[in-house]
Amino acid sequence: MSEDIQPEEILEALTGGPAVAEIADKVRTILEKLLDMNDTIEGVLVSTLEGLPLAWYSRNPNVIKEEGKIAAAITVIFSTSERNSLDLNRGHIDHVIIRTDGGYIILRLAGEDYILAAVTQPNAKLGVVLRDLKWAADKIKEVIEK
């Protein structure tokens, strides 16, 4: 191997695109803007369909503590919901909403291969949160598909 080849170049060649770290940084910027837009969203995480975390952001470090475990759980919940919806002949799902005593957990696709998850306060207005998550998912899709 030539000493002129940088690790980033190898990663780009293998993945067919920019380095994963660069994509993760751009996605994190989108997540930060999302939390600036909506103060009822406490934390967000983007995971691959394989259950690996790509990027996450929260105002409170206690909201998303173990991003690896959370990413895996998000993938299982989303894929199970999708499979059940298809089995019931209801088509593909747009989002999954989990209501808890402490607020909501909302999952939605961001592109074809990533899931965006948001943790909200109990007083969150679901319509507004869903609108803001769609904005973020569309922006994430743009970053990933470049």
C-alpha angles and dihedrals in degrees: 000000000000119000089225093070113094124211090242090058091052091050091049091050092049096045097037092232146051120321116286090237090058091050091047091052092051092047091049089054089054090049091051090052090049092056090046089054096048121033093189091067107088101183142354136200134187117208134180119244085252090063100255120135115241101177139343139181136182138165091225118050090213094064097069109022107148103033094176093057092042093050091051092048092047091053093050093048094046097044093046090050091049093049092048092048091052091046088054091050091244097125129230120339124242098197144344121225122199116190118205135170088259098048138281136315111205125189127191138160119264104196117327100298107037136069123211114208126190131190113205140187118258092252094056115132103233096209092054093045092049090050092050092046090052089053091051093044091052091049092047090050090053092052094047096046095051 
